[in-house]
Amino acid sequence: MNISIIAKEIEKEIIAIRKTIHRFPELAYEEYKTAETIKNELLKLGIEIIVNENYTGVIGILKGEQEGKTLALRADMDALPIHEETELEYKSQNSGIMHACGHDIHVAVLLGVAKILSKLKSEIKGTVKFIFQPAEERKKGIPSGAETLILNNVLEEPKVDAIAGLHCWPELPYGTIGIKRGGMMASSDTLNIKIKGKGGHAAHPHKCIDPITICGYIITEVQSIVSREIAPFDSVVISFGKISGGHAPNVIPNEVELQGTMRTLNERTRNLIHQKIRDRVTMISRSYGGDAEIEIIKGSPSLTCDDNMINILENVINNQLTETEIVNLKNPSMGAEDFACYLQHVPGLFFRLGTANEDENSKIPLHNSKIIFDERAIYHGMCAMSTFALEYLEVNR
């Protein structure tokens, strides 16, 4: 049976599920209702369900009627702590929480893929593992959902040979699929720097060690690492978003705290910059008589897709899905995605699902309280992911 035909038959049903999930968004590791919705839908299909008390995610196993490899398909479930400002009739009913990154669409697409592939079980040459993952939006000090699931053996039993996922993308129109060879998304690390000085009266700075002045030099010098010590074609971003220190205009404080983020596209550069930041901050602080505590919290690694898996997706869309168009993305994103954690263990494919239309609110960036995703993209996501899954398992028997 043709995948496009099945997708069209279930499209309204899947869109209705998406609207329910959008209406009741849940934050990282709190996706209880979302998980219950997913479990109920998978049970209707007769798909084996694996649940684990250590996380809120849901794992589904669909074994084909022929032996082969195991392909995992992943969708993230969690929403953001954002107050929704759209006028959609299915807008968030949970105050201060919104699906502003499209994870509700990701879940809907994967549920649609589960429905499609369950109807085509006889054509599956291997096993499909559906991973509905919590907590892609990492909370401070807590492992991301991908890290938690990996620690709980999500890539085992059955052992996963490869993994695929997608993400909504308001920079592409609905009906398009974006692919990127080479570095696609950046690693994401948090910088916490505490500069220690010696406080006193602002009228007598010579009797003090001013951590605010030291902080200013650190911000400037750390930026010079990017501009003068890293090759121009090796993309790096270091941004400081928070400075905390002092309580009065005429008092030099004892300490200043500086927080920022660092993004890179490869691990070698990532580790190199970590050391350069430590060396530079320590040197500057001590040269002005102060001291510094430096904490670098590693987040998700950089994301690079498997070229062979990209080729399979590109071929099936060009040859089998005439309604969907492939777009080769010119530039990587310096945003991060914990899907990259899986790619440290198995080869993977991650692609962009175009969600924009003529409405300007569909084109504004992710994580915006007014963003509106075009739900027609769900159909194209279901077709692309289902067709890819069957072809991958066929080619890699």
N, C-alpha and C positions, 0 to 999 in steps of 0.2 A: 504494500500500500504506500502511496506517495506521502512523504513527510509533510510537504506543504499542505496537502489536503487535510491531513489529521490536525495540523497546527491551526488551520482555519476553522475547523470544526470545534475545537476547544478554546479558541481565542477569547470569546466572551466570558466563558467560565473562569479562565485564568485571570483575565482583567478584573473580574469581580473579586477574586481572592486577593489580588494585589491591592485593590481599594480598601478591603477590610484590614489588611496588614498596615497600610498607610494610615488608616484612621486610628489605629491603636499601636503606635510605635513604642518600642522598649529599648532601654539603654543596654550597654555591654554587660553580659552575664546576667541580665534580667529579662531575657526574651522568652518568658514562660508561655504566654498566650500564643506568640508566634510559633514557638516549637510545637505547641499542642495542635495548632492549625496544620502544620507540616505533617505531623504524625498521622493525623486523621486522614489527610489526603493520600499519604503513602499506603496506609492500611487498606484504603478502598481499592488500591491497585494490586494488592497482594505482595507488595514489596517488603522484604525482610527489614526490620528496623532494629538498629542498635542504639541504645541510650546509655549514658554514663553519668553517674551522680556527680562527677567532678566538673561537669560543664552543662550548659543549657542547649548545646547543639544536638542535631539529629543526624544519624547516619543511616542511609538506605542502601540495601544490596539487591541488585537485579542481575541474576545469573542467566546468561543466554543459553540456548539449547545446544550450543556448540562450545567446545573448549577453546580457551585462548587467554590473552593477557587481561589484566585488570586496569581499567581506566577510571580515575576519579574525576568527578565534576563537582565543582565547589561554588556555593553561593553564600555570601555573608548576610547576617540577619539583623544586626543591631542598628539603632537610629542614633541621632545626635542630640545633645542638650541645647536645642535651638527652638525658639517659639515660632511656630509657623505663621506666616503672614500672607498666605494665599487666600483666595475666595473659593477654593474647590469645595464641592458639596461633601467630599470625603476627607476634608482636612483633618489634621490631628485633633483627637479628643483628649489627648494626654498633655496637659499643660507643660510647656517648656521642653517638649520632646518632638522631634520631627525627622522624617525620613528625607533629609536634605542631600543625601549622597546616593540615593537610588537603590539602597539595599532591598527595599520592598519589591522593586522590579527584578532584582537579581533572584530573589526567592521565587517570585512568580515564574520567571523564565525556567528555572531549574525544576519546579513542580511540573511545568508544561513538558519539559524534556522527559521527565519520569513517566508522564502519561503517554507520550508518543512512543518511547522505547518499550514500555510495557505492552503496547499493541504490536510491536515488531520484535518480540522476544525471539522468534524463530530465526531472525536475521542477525542477532547479536552473537558474534564469535568471540566470546569471552565473558567478562563480568564488568558491570558498571557500578561504581560506588558513588552514591550521591552524598556529598558533604554539605550539610547546612550548618555553617559555622557561626558561632557567636563572636562578639567582641573584636571585630576588625578595627574599630575605633579604639585604639589602645588607651587604657586608663593609666595614670601615672603610678609607677611602681608595681603594676600588675602585668603579667605576661599577656600578650595578645591572644586572641582566639586560636589563631593558627599554631602558635607555640604550645598552647595548652593541649590542643588536639593531638599534635605530634608527640608530646610527652605521654599522652594516653593512647598511643599506638594506632592512631587513625590511618596511618599508612601501612598497617599490617592487618592480617586476618580478615580478608585476604590481602596479601601484599600488593601494594599499588605499584604499577609499572610506569605510569605517567599520570599527569593531572592537567585539567583545563579549567579556566574560569573566565569571567567577563566582568566589565564594569561600564555603567552608563557614562556617556560622554556628551555633554551639551555643546561641544565644539563641532560635532558632526550631525548632519540631518538624520532623522529616522530613516531606516531602509539601508543604512550603510554600516559596515563593519571595519574598524580601524585596526591595522596590524603594524608592528614595528620590529624590525630585525635589529639585533644588537641591544645595547642598553635601552630599556624602555622606561623604567622608573627608578627613582633614586633611593638610596638608603636614608634613614632618618634617625639622627642621634640628638639627644638633649644635652645641652651644656649648662651646668650649674657651677658658678664661680663665686666664691666668697673672698672678698678682698679685706684683709685686716690691717688697720692702721692704728693711729693713736688720736683719740678725739680731744677736743678742746675748744676754746673760744675762737670764733672765726676772725676776730680782730688780731689774733696772734698766731697765724699759720706756721710761723717758724718754730713754735713750740709743739707743733702737732705733726703727725704723719697722715696726710689727707687721702683717704681711700677713694674719694670721689675723683680727685685728680688722677690717681693711679688707674681708676676705672676708665677714664677718658682715653688715656694712652693705650690701654689694653684693647679697647674697641677698635681704635685706629690701626694698631699693630696687627691684630688678628686678621683684619680685612686685608692687610698687605700680604698675608700668607697666600691668599687666593690670587691676588693680582701679580705677585712677584716670585712666587715659589712653586706654582702649579702651572703646567702647560695650558695655554689659552684654550686648546681644544678638549681639555679634560674638565668637564663641567663640575663645578663645586659652588655651593651656596652656603654662606654662614651669615645668619641674621640674629641679632639680639633683640628680643621683644619685651624684656622686662628688666628694669633697674630699680632696686629697692635700697634705700638708705637715707638716714637723716630724719630729723623731726622738726627742725627750726632753721630759719635762714641764717642765723648768727652762731650756729653750732656746727663744728666739724665732727662728724660721727666717727665711731670706732670701726664700723664695718659697712660695707656695701655689698649687696648681692646682685649678681648679673646672671641672667638666664637667656638662653638662645637655642637655636636649632642649627644643625649642620646636615647638608645633603650632598651625596656624591653618587657617581654612577659605577664605581668599581671598588672592590675591597682593598686593593693595594693603596689607592689614593686615600681611602677612608682611614686606614690604620696610620698612614704617614701623617695625615693632618691631625689626628688625635695626639700624636707625639709632639708635633710642632706647636699645637695649642698649649699643651702642658709646659713645654720648654719656654715659650714666649711669655705666658702669663706669670710663671715663676720668676723669670729673669726681670721683667718690668717691675713686679711688686717688690722684689728685693732691692732693686736699684734705687727705689725711692724710700727704702727703709721699712717697707711693709712686708706682708706675707700673704699667701693665697692658698685656699683649699679648692681643688679642682675635681669635679665629678663629671664624667662623661658617661651618660646612660645610653647604651646601644639599643636602638629600636630595630625596625625591620631592615633587612639587607637590601641591596639593589636588586632589581628585577630584570632578568634577561631571558627571553623565551627560547625554546628549542627550535632551530631553523627547520628541521624536518616536520615538526608539528605545524608550524606556520604554513609550510608548503602544502600540507594536506588540507588545511582550512581554506587556503586560497584556491586550491584546485576544485574543491567541492562546491564552493560558492560560485566560482566562475562557470562551472560545468553543470551544476544541478539546481542552483537557486537563482533563477533569472530575475526575481524581484529584488534581490539583495545585491548590493555593490560593495566591493572591496576597496578600501582606501589605504594606501601606504602612508603612514604618519611620518612626516619629515623629521620631527624633533622629539626627543624623549621628554617626559614630564619629570620635574624635580619633586613632585609629590611622591609619597611612599605608600606601599600596599603590603600587608602582611602575607599575601599570597606568595611573596618571594621566599618566605620561610620554607614552604613546601619544596621550592626549587633547589634548596640546598641538599635535598634527599633524592628527588626524582626529577626527570625532565618534565617541562611543562609549557603550556600555552596560555597566554592571557591576552584577551583582545577587547577593544573598545566597541561598545554598542551605541550607535548614534541615537540621540533622543531629542534633537532640536527640530523645530518647525518654524513657521513664520512669526509666531508669538515671541516677542523679545524676552519674555520671562523664561522661555525654554532654552535660551542661549546664555543666561547668566551663569557664573561659576558654581561649581559644587559647593555645598555647605552654606548656601545662601537661603535665607528664610523665605524668599519669594520664588524660588525656582519651581518650575512646573515641567515635569518630564512628559514627553509624548508617549502615551501608552501603546501606540501602534508599533513602537519599537519591540515590544514583547514578542510579537509574531516573528519578527526577523531573528531575534535572539533564540527563540525555540528552534526555528528551522536550522540556523547555523550550528548550534550546539549539538542537536540531534544528528544531523547529517555528518558532522565531523566525528562524533563518537562512533558511529557505525563504520565509517571509512577508516578511522585509526585502527580499530580492532580487526578490520579486514586486512589492512596492509601489514600489520605487525603480528600476524598469527604465528 
